[in-house]
Amino acid sequence: MLGTSSGLLPGPPLAKNSKRAIRYKRCTAKEKPVRLPSGGSKKLLCHSRFCFPLRISYNDRVRHGFAISAVLTDDSTMTTVGDDMENIGLLSIDPGLESFKEHFRYRMKRYVDQKELIERHEGGLEEFALGYQKFGFNREEGGIVYREWAPAAQEAQIIGDFNGWDGSNHRMEKNEFGVWSIKIPDSGGDPAIPHNSRVKFRFMQGNGVWVDRIPAWIKYATVDPASFGAPYDGVYWDPPTSERYEFKFPRPPKPNAPRIYEAHVGMSSPEPRVNSYREFADNVLPRIRANNYNTIQLMAVIEHSYYASFGYHVTNFFAVSSRSGNPEDLKYLIDKAHSLGLRVMMDVVHSHASNNVTDGLNGFDIGQGAQESYFHTGDRGYHKLWDSRLFNYANWEVLRFLLSNLRWWLEEFKFDGFRFDGVTSMLYHHHGINMAFTGDYHEYFSEATDVDAVVYLMLANHLIHNILPDATVIAEDVSGMPGLGRPVSEGGVGFDYRLAMAIPDKWIDDLKNKGDLEWSMNEISWSLTNRRYTEKCIAYAESHDQSIVGDKTIAFILMDKEMYSGMSCLTEAPPTVDRGIALHKMIHFITMALGGEGYLNFMGNEFGHPEWIDFPREGNGWSYDMCRRQWNLVDMEHLRYKFMNAFDGAMNLLDEKYSFLASTKQIVSSTNEEEKVQLSCLIDISCVLFKRCINQVNQGDKEFIGAARMVIVFERGDLVFVFNFHPENTYDGYKVGCDLPGKYRVALDSDALEFGGRGRVGHDVDHFTSPEGIPGVPETNFNNRPNSFKVLSPARTCVVYCRVEEQEESHDYNDEMSFNEFLAADVIAKQEDVEEVAGQAKVGKPPLVDGSGDGSGLSKTENFEVEDFGDDASDD
């Protein structure tokens, strides 16, 4: 089963100061329990922050081979939908969707009809998506052919360096579909337009005014860095063979579960400047591989004129961001990643486009109707919170443009998949603005649904997986639309994963608004397991959203100013730092282990990067100081950042060995806070008693502190995870339930010395199970588990136990080294290789540490309360 909550608990609300809401200016939603029409109670089926009535069991077998599958995959049956629409597979998975059958039939018919039209008139979806071979600049026999869709233009010319910016001799012709074209013959056997020379599309508007625009399909665009605020120029990119990068390495195989490293190339330098693709490839990729990630998600790759937009206000959809290099440099990066076994995903933005006129796609909109424009007209074509333009997904040429854009990045640059940004805005006409999603299915399937956009996403996912069957495609959606993560053949939208966007908001809420003893184990467990059956999620504790200006990383929330003076191993760790490092490891690990079927981390957060991200802008004097990564912090041997980094690599390596993320076996057997709940009830008795309780808790009264155990125990795959969030209590002989009988040993221990812990758990101890209750009768078992064993669970630690078969006694590590130590040694060895390859990073300002501190007034907290459960542990 997925999750253990027995009541109708609402999902955690989105934090009010969420950086996602600020950067994207999105609506923040508030969850409410689902109220069923019958008034009865039902178990909830949940995803992300939203709850849905559960009408199916997690253990129900998913049926395949639905009739509609043939309709969508067999070209010969594309036009015979009819009764096959009655067998939409998604409805069989979730019968609660049955009342919305007509909606699904309608959108499926729209999808099938659109796909059939493309096949009839364009030769198929994949051929349709080769628009970049027809539009823009392309070499054809004897010259260069340039085509541009601009039906509202009255006249058109091509101008550039090659003709002295005088287009009188290069006038274009228009066909019946609004496509302008010209063939420019070669001159003396050489292309008339030299490689890497500037070009623009000049056309006359209806009022007789001529305007210059960057070609919509341009493959490279640059700006004069010495001229402030200068507009971008299109660049004709067709390098000679000697300068063209040739890929040398094949794509790595698709992993069982993605462990994603979200990265921004430009801000990856330790120096206050924009980093290059090649520097990232040579200096940062080895770090990512050393920490055992298997996938990179690159942000801000597509050209965007405003750097501080984080790449989300795209101006030139087929061009790489020129700040970090040219197209060949990006190919070098991707090939280098593939050589290291790293898959590369792109953060793609098809939800909106920059409002810029002179250098963006918006420049082609000169007041014409929606069918002659890339965008909707009026309010429907403008996102008032993002200040950007919204695509008309029903337009034939818009579909060609966007679908071709996906194929371009897959085939020309060998990307391995996409993370689609802003999907919520695409799915609904209201774009999620001022919309509080409660989980009522009517919110997802109604007239508010933008079926044009849904059909486009279905076509996009179908195309991507046809071109690259092993592609990974992720949706960024905060609404929780059912079916978003199911195949198109079942009536779903076709994404492989969706982001579990509520999880970071839960952590921010607990860290900022609650004391350590107020953390609810039930709420944490609920938030992490709150996702829809059969729809995979990517879990993350923090991404770039939680790091941008105005907020802090989790590490900086935990340790704040102590990170400037308390991170040296040469002095005793201040209590704030001791707590911060311990919770940093626990928060990220339980998010990974329990929150989804994949994991994501933003660049630098693996080692607790301090402070925040602030791109150069007028408000900060155009400074790059906060727009970089201080790799020197983790490279310095005497700083405590190395401990968080080593643990991050070890938990990734644990998944590499045991594949627990890909396991469908996820069982939370205990969220132990019974006594804590009883204490809360006592506190409510009277104001006087409340004050006395709080005072005693603040003073460290063991009678009250000991009441809250704050332990979460769960199984993922065949591993057993024990998280003790209590700030002081250590439990010896703590009984944990498990599925399989046998001998268990420590597989990973956050309290190990090599991870900055105190080394309280023995790694050479064998834990033998005892049977519990009557076999096959769960209610007689211990926490519904047929077996159990006892462990030591220190305060603020997480320990993972693996079952050891007798034949597994011999490993690639010796008897004196536990698997936990082996994990740490592996990460450390890889990190040393990174330092040898990349060298010691140089920074533009002093590091955030004071290595000379004497630790005055600070002492290590070694006196912890031990509660021995002994034989009475089963009463827990």
N, C-alpha and C positions, 0 to 999 in steps of 0.2 A: 504494500500500500504506500501511498505517497502522503506523508504527513501523519500527525497523530491527533490533531485537535478534534474535540468531540462537540464543540458548540459552534454557534454562528458568530465567529469572531470576524470583525472587519479587518481588511488589510491595513497596514500602517499608512498614515497620511503622508503625502509629499511634503517635505520640509518647506516652510514658507520662504526661506532664503535660498532655495535650490538654485544653483548656478545654471542648471538646465533651463529653468524658467526665465532666468535673467538673460542668458545668452540668446536663446531662441525666442525669448519673450513668449513662451508658451503658457497656456492655461494650466494651473495646478489643480488637480482633481482631488476630491475628498471622497473616500469610500464610505459606504454604508452597508449594513447587513442586507442581504437579499430578502425581500419580503415576498413570500410565495402567495399567489392568489388564493390558494386553499386555506391559508392560515396555518398550515402544518409546518413541521420542521423537516428540513432535508440537509444531508451532509453537503458541504460546499465543494465544488470543483473549482480550483483557482489557478490563476496565472498572474504573475507580477503583482500589481497592487489591487487587482479586481477579482471579485468573487462571483461564482456562477453555480447555480443549482446542479448538484451532482446526480445525474441520472444513470450513470454507468459505473461499473467497478473498475478499479485500476487493473485488476487481473483479467478483465474480459479480453478475450482474444480479438485482435484487430483483424477484421475480414478484408481480404484483398480480392482483386479480380472483379470489381464492380463493373456493371455494364457500361457505365459512362467512361470507364478507362479506355475501352476500345474506341469510343467516339472521339476521344481526344488524342489518341495516338495513331489510329488507323486512318490514313488520309482518305481511304475509299468510303468511309462512313461519316465524313465530316458534315455532310448535308442532310443526314438522316438522324436527327436528334430525337424528335418525337417522344415516344414512350420511354426511351432510355433515360430521359431526364428524371423519371420517377425514381431511379435507383442511384441517387446521389450518395456516394459513399460516406461523406461527412455526416449525413443524417443518421447513418447506421452507427457511427462512432459515438455521436451525442444525440440521442433521440429528442433531447430538449429543443433541438433546432427544427424539429418537424413542422412546427407551426409557422416557420419562415421558409417553407419549402418553395413557395412561389417566388420569393426573392432570389433564392439560389437558382431556381430554374431560369429566371429572367437573366441573371448575370452570367450564367453558364451559356445560355443561348447567345447572349451578346458576345461572349468570348469566342464561341465556336463560329459564329457568323463572321466576326472580324478576321479570325484566322483563315476562314475559307475564302474570304475576299482577297486577302493578301496572297494566298496560294494561287488564286485564279488570275490575278492581275500582275503579280510580281514574281511568280515562280516559287513561292514558298517563304516562310518566315525567315529562314537563314539567309536566303538570297536577298530578301528585303532589308536585312540588317547589314548588308554590304554597301550601304549608302556612301560610305567614305571612299569607295572606289569609283563613284560616279560624281559626287558633289565635292566642292572644294577644288583644289589643284591636284591633277593627276597626269602622269606622263602617258601619252598615247603616241602612236606611230607618227614620228616627224614633228612632234611638238608637245606643248602643254595645253590641256583642256581645263578650263575653269567653269564651274557651274554654281549657281546660287539661286535658291528659292526666295523670290521677293516679288510676289504678285502685285503689291501695291505700287511698285516703282514704275515710273513713266518712261524713263530712259536709264541706261546703266553703262558703266565703263569699269575697266580694271586699271588701277594706277599703282605706281610704286617707284622704287629706285631705278628699275630697269627702263622706264620710259620718262624719267625726269618728272614724275607725278603729273604728267599730262596725258589724259586718257582719250584725247580726240582721235587718235589713230587706233584705239583699242575699244571700240564700241561693241556692246554685247547685244545678242538677239534673244527675244523672249518667245517661249512656246505657249501652247494653250493652257498649260498647267501652272503658269507663272514662274517658270524656271528660265533664268537668264544664262546664256552660255557664250563662250568664245574659245577658239583654238588659236594659240599663238605659236606660229611655226618656229622651229629651231633656226638659229643663226650661225652659219658656218659649221654646222654639225654639233653645236653646243646649245643647251636650252636658252631660250631668250630671256628667261628670268633666272638669274644666278641663285645658286643655293645660298641660304642665310641672308637674303636681301628682303627689304621691307615691301609690303604690298597692302593695298586696301581696295575695298569695293566702293565705288562712287555711284550714287544714283540720284535721280531727280524725283522729288516728291510731287504730289498732286498740285501743290501751290507753285510749282516751278522752281523751288529752291533745291540746290544740289547739296548733298551731304556725303561725308566719307565715313565708312564703317569698316571694322575688322571683319573679314569673311567669317561666316558662321561656322564653317567646317575647318577653320585654320588649325594647323597642327603645332604651331609654336607662335608665341607672342612675347614681345619684349618691351621694355620701357627704358628710357634714358635715366640711369640712376643719379646722374648729376643734375637733373632738372626736376625740382620738387613739383609734384602734382601733375607731371606730364602724362598725357594719355598713352596707352599701349599702342604698339604697332603690330600688325600681323606680319609674320615672317614665313617666306616660302622655304620649307624644309625638305630637302632632297639631297642628303649628303652623298658624295661619291663612295664607291665600295670600300675604299681604304679608310674612310671615316665612319662607316656604318657599323654599329655594334652587332655582332653575331652571337646569338645565345649558344652557350657551350654545355649547359647542364639541363637535364630533364626536370620536369616538375616533380616534387616529392609526392609520394602517395598520400592519399587523404587519410588523416589520422582518425582513430576511433572517436576521439573527442578533441576539439580545438582548445589549445591553451594559448590564448591570444595576447600578444604584446602590442598595445596601442601606442603608436609613435607618430611624432611630428618631426619630419626631417629638419625643417628650418630652425626649430628651437632645440635641437639635439646637441649643439656645440657647447663645450664648457665656457667658451668665450662669448661676450655680449655681441653676437652677430648672427647672421643667417648662415646655417650650415649647408653644405652641399650634399648631393646624392652620393657622390663618390666618398666623401669623408664619412658619411653615415654608414655606407657599406663597409668601409675598411675599419672603422673605429667602434661603431655601435652594434652592428650585427653580431660580432663575436661575443659581446656581452649578453645579448639576447639568447644566443645559442648556449652560452655557458650556464644560463639559468634555466635551461631545459624547456623553453617555450618551443612550440612547433609551428606557430603561425604569427605573422606580423600583420597588423592592420595599419596601413599608412593613411594618415590624415593629410588634407590640404595638398593633394597631388595635382588636382585639376586647377588650371589657372584661375586666379582670383585677384583682382586689382587691389583690393583692400586687405592687407596682411592681417590686421587685427580681427577680421571676420572668422579666423581659424579655418579658412578654406570653405566656408559655407555659403558665401555669396559668389557663386561661380560666374565668370564672365566668358570664358572660352572653353567649351566642353571637351574639345578634342586635343587641347594643348596641355602639356605638362607645365607646372609652375616654374617659370624661368628664374625665380629667385635662387633656386637650388641647383640649376644646371639646365642642360638641354635634354631632348628625348633620349639620346644615346647614353647619357649619364644615368638616367633612370633605369634603362635596360641593364646597365652594368650592376646597379643595386639589386634588381630583382634576380638576375642571374647569380650574383654572389650569395643571395639568400637561399636560392635553390641549391647551390653547391654545399650549403651548410645544413641542408635538410629542412629549411624553413619555407613554409608556404606564405604567399603574400596576398593579402586582401586589400582592396581599395575602399575608402570611405567615399561613396558616390552620392551625389546630391542631384536627384531628379525631382525633388519636391517643389523646388522654386529656382529662380535665377536672379542674378544681380539686377538691380534697378538701373544700373549704369547704362547710359545711352551711347557715348562715344566709343567705348571699348567692350560693350556687352551685347548679348543677343537682343536686349531690349531696344537697341538702336534700329532694329528692323521694323519695329512697331511705330507706324506713323499715322495712327488713327483709323486704320482699316478694320473691317469686320473680323470676327474671331476665326472664320474659316480661311482667312488670308493672313493669319498671324500665328506666331508660336504660342501666343497667350490668349487667355480669355479677355474680353473687353470689360470695362467698368469695374465695379467692386469685386466681381468674381475673379478678375485677373490680377488683383493686387492684394498682398498679404499685409494688412495694416500694422501688425506687430513686428514683422520682420523687415518691412520696407523693401519688398521684393515682388517680382512678377510670378504669376502662377500659370503653369502650362495648360493648354487645351488638349487634353489627352484623347479627345475624339477626332482630332485633326490627323489626316493621313500623313502629312509631311512631318508633323510632330512625332508621330509614332516612328516614322523612318529615322528621324534624327536621334531620338533617345535610344531606340533599340540598336541602331548602328553604333552609337556611343558605347554601349556595353560590349558589343562584339569587338570594337576597336581596341579597347583596353585589354580584353581577354587574349586576343590573337596577336596584336602588334607588340604588346608589352609583357605577355605571359602572366598576367595576374591570375590568381587562383580562386577569386571570388570577390564578393562585394558585401559591404555593410551599407544598406540603404538608409539614408538619413531622412528624418522628418516624415516618416510614413503616416503618422497620425494625421498630419495636415493633408495628406493626399487622400486618405480614406473617407473624409467627411467634408461636406460643403461648409460646415462651420469651422473646420480646421482644428477642432478641439478648443477653440477660444471660448472662455466662459462656460465650458461644458464640464459638469461634474459626473463622470462615469460611475455608475453605481453597480454595474454588473447586469442590469436588466437587458435582456437580449434585444429589446426594441431599440435600444440606443445604438446598436451595431447594424441593424438591418431595417432600414426605413427610408423615407424620402431624403433623409439627411446624408445617406451614404452616396458618395460620388462613384457611381458604377463605372464611369469612364476611366477613372483612376484605378479602380480595382481591376478592370479588364486589362489595362496597361501593365499592371504588376503581374498579373497572371501570364500575359504574353512574355514579359521580361524573364520571369522565372523559368517558363517553358523553354525559351530560347537559350538562356544561360546553361541549363542542364542538358540541352541537346548538343550544344557546342562543346561543353566541358562537363561530362557526367559527374566528375568528382568535384565540381565547384562547391564552394560553401557560400551560402547567401543568408544574410542576417537582416532582420527588420528592426528598426528602432521605432517602436510603437508604445505609447503609454496608455492606450485605451483598452488593450486586451481583447481585441476583436477575435472571436472564435473562428478557427479555421485558417488564420493567417499563416500558421506554421504547418499546414497539411498540404500534401501534393495537389497540384491542379487537377490531376486525374480523379481525385475524390471530391472535387468541388471546392477545394481550398485555394488559397492565394499562391501557395507554392514555396514559401520561404523554408529554409532548413532549420533556422533558429530565430528566436526573438530575444531581445535584450530584457533581462529581469531588472527593470528600471526602478522598482520600489526598494530594492535592497540597500543601495547607498543612502537613500533617504531615511531608512530605518536606523542605520548606524549613526548618521548625523544627528538624528533626533535623540537617540540614547546618549551620545557623547556630549551634546550641548545642553540638554534639558533634564537629564536624570543623573543622580548620584549612582555610584557603582552598585550599591545594594538595592537600587530601585529597578535594575534591569530585570525584565521578565524573561525567563527561559522559554515559557510558552509562546510569548510574542516573537522572540527571536526565531524559534523553530518554525512558527507559523509563517513569518515573513519569508523565510528561506525556502519553504516547501510550497508556497502559495503560487501554484502554476497549473495550467490546464493539462489534463491527461493527454498524452501522445503528442504534445507540442513542445519541442525542445527549447531550452532557454540557455542563454549565456549569462552566467552570474558574475557580478563584480562588486567589490566593496567600494571602489572609487574609480572614476575614469577622468578624462580631461575636464568634464563638467564640474567636478567637485574641486578642481584646482585653480580655476580661473579667478581673476581679480575680484576681491570682495569676499572670498572664502579661503579656506585652508585645506591642505591635505590632512588625512587622518592623523598622520604622525605629528603634524604641527598643531592640530587640535589637542592631541594628547599631551604633547611636551612643550609646546609654545616656546617661550623665551629660554627655557632650559636647553634647547637645542643649540643655543649660541655658546654655552659654557659647560654643559654637563655631559657631552658625548665622548669625552676622552676616557679611554680605558686605563689611563695612568692615575686616575683618581676614583674614589668610591662613586658609584652611580647615585645621583640624587633620587629620592623616592619617586619623583615625577617621571624621571627617565626610566627607572626600573619598571614602573607601572606602564609607561607608554610603550616600551619595546615589547613587553609581555602581551599587552592587549593588541598591539599592531599585528603581531604574529597570529594571535587567536582569531581576530576579526577577519583577516584575509583568508585564513585557512578554513574556518567553518563556512565562510561564503563559498569558497571553492568546493568544499566537500559536500555541502548540503543544498546549495542554491541553484544548481542547474546541471545541464549536460555538457557544459563547456565553461571556460573561465577566461576572464579578461582583466588585464592590469595595464594601467597607463604608465608610460615611460618615466622612470625614476621613483615611482611609488613603491617598487619592490624593495628599496632600501630606505624608505622613509624620507624621501626628498622633502626638505623643509620649505616654508614660505608658500608662495602662490605663483600663478602664471599671470603675467601682464604684458601683452604685446605692446610694441612701441606705438604710441598715439599722442595726440596733442596734450591730453591730460597728464602724461608722465614725461613730457619733454622729449618724446620720441626715443625713449630709452629702451635698450635691449637687455638691461640688467636683470630683469625678472623673466626674460624670455629665453632661457637657456637651461641646461642641466649640469649640475655640479658633480660630475663623475669623480672628482678628486675626493669627495667625502667618503665614498665607498672604497676607494683605492687605498686610502691611508690606513695602514694596519692598526694604528693605535686609536682609531675611532670606532664607536659602537654601531655605526651604520652597517658595517660588515656583517653583523649578526642577523639583522633583518634580511639582508641580501642573501646570506647563506641559507636561511630558512626558506625563503621564497624559492630558491633553486631546488631545495630538498623536497618541498611539497610537490613541485612539478615532476621531479624525478620519481616520487612515490607513485604518481599517476602513470608515468611512463612504464613503470614496472608492473603495477597491479590493475591499470585501466579501470579505476573505480568510477571515474566520471562517466564512462560509457555504460556502466552497469545500470540495469533497470531495477536492481534490488536496492531499495532505499527505505530503511525502516528506522524510525525514531522510536526507541523503546522506552526512553525516560527523559522527561524535562523536570528534574527534581527540584521543586520549590514549594512542596506541601507545607512545610513549617513556615516558610516565608509568607505564604498566603494567610496562615493562621495569625502571624504577627500583624499583618496588615489589618485583619479584622479587629484585633485588639486595639490597634491604634485608632480605629474609628469610634471606639466606645465613648471617649470624651476628650475634650480639648486638653484637659489637664494631663490625662494619660498620654495623649499624643505628644505633648511637649516633653514629658518625661522620657518617653520612648526615643524620640529624636535626639534628645540630649545624651542619653546613654549610648545610642548607636554612634553618635559623633565622637564620644569619648572612648570608643572601642570596647564597650561592655560586651564581654564574651557571651553572656547569657542571651543577649539580643542578636549579636552578629552571628553567633553559632546557629541561630534558628533558621537561617536561610542558606541552603546548601548550594543552590545555583549551579547545577550540573546538568549537562545535556549528553546523553549517550545514544549513539545511533550506529547502524551498519550501512555501509555502502559497498556493494560487492561483497566480498568475504572479509573485509577489514572492519574492525570495531574501533570507533572513535569515542574518546572520552574528553569532554571539555568542561573544566572547572573554572567558572567565571568568578568565584568568590574571591574577594581581595585578600583574605587572610587564612581561611580555613583549608587545611590539608586533611584528606580523609584516607586513613590507612585501612586496608581490608575492605575497600569499597566494592560492592558487588555489582557486576555488570552482566546483562543478558547477552546471549549470542545465539546464532542459529546452529552452527556446526560444532560438534564435540571435538575435543583433541587438545593439543598443546599450542599456546599462543605466546608470542614474544613481541617486544616493542619493535615497531617498524619505523616510527618517527616520534620524536619527543621534543616539544618546544622548549622544555626546561634543560635540555642538554647544554653543557658548557660551551660547545662549539657554536651554539645559537644564542649565546649571551645569558643562558639560564644558570641555575644553581646546582644542576646535576643531582637532583634528589631521587630520580627514578632509576632503578637498576636495569641496565639493558641486557644483562646476561641471565635474567630470572625467567624461569619457565612457569607459565601460568596454565594449570591444568583445569579443564572444565568439570563441572558436576551437573548431572541431569536434574531437570526441574519438572516436578509434577508428573502428570500422566501423558505419555507420548500421544500426540495427535489431539490433545485437548488443551488448546491455548489458554483457556481461562484458569487452568491449574498450574500454568507455567509461571516463571518469574518475569514480570513485565511482558507477558505474552511471548517469551522466548524459551525454547526447550532446554537450553543449557546456560550455564553461567560460570564466571570465574572472578576472582578478587584481585584488585589492583591498588596501588598507591596513587592517589590523585592529588598532587600539590595544588596550592592556590594559584590561580591565574596561569594555568597550563593546559595544553592539549596533548594527548598521547594517543597514538594509533597502534593497534595490536593486529598482528597478522598470524594466521594459523600456519603452523610449521609441520609439514609432513616429515616423516623420518628420512625419506630418501632425499629431502631437501637440505639435509644437514650440511652438506658441502656447498659452499658458495664461492664467488669470486672475491670474497673478503675472508680474512683469516679468523681463527677462533677468538683472538684477542680483540677483534673489532666487530661491534654490533652493526646491524644493518643501518641503524640510525647514524652511527659514526661514518659508515660507508657513504651514505647520502651526503653528509656534510663534507667529507673528504673529496668526493667527486666534484661538488660545487666549487670548493676552494681551489682544487687543481685546475679546473676550467677557468676560474677567475684569474689565476696566475698566468695562464696562457693568454688571456685577454690583455693583461697589463704588459706582457712581453711583446704582443703584436701591436697594440695601440700606443704603448708608452704612457708615461705619467701625464695626465691631462693638465693643461695650463688654464688658469682662470684669470678673469679680469678684476676680481676683488678678493679680499681675504676670505677664507672659508669660515663657515658658521660654527667654529669651535674655538675653544681656548685650551689648547693642550697643556698649558702651564698651570692650570688650576690646581689648587691643593686640596680641594674637596672639603674645605673648612666648614664645619657645622653639618656635614652630610655623613650618613652612615648606612651601611647595607642592612636591609631589613631581613634578619635571619631568624628571628623568633616568630614562628608561625604556629597557629593553633592546630593541634592534631586531634582528630576525632577518630577513635578506633571503633569500627563497626563490628569486628569480630563475627561471631555466629549470628548476630542479630541483624545483620545487614539486610536480610530479606524482608524485614518489617518496613523498609523504606518505601 
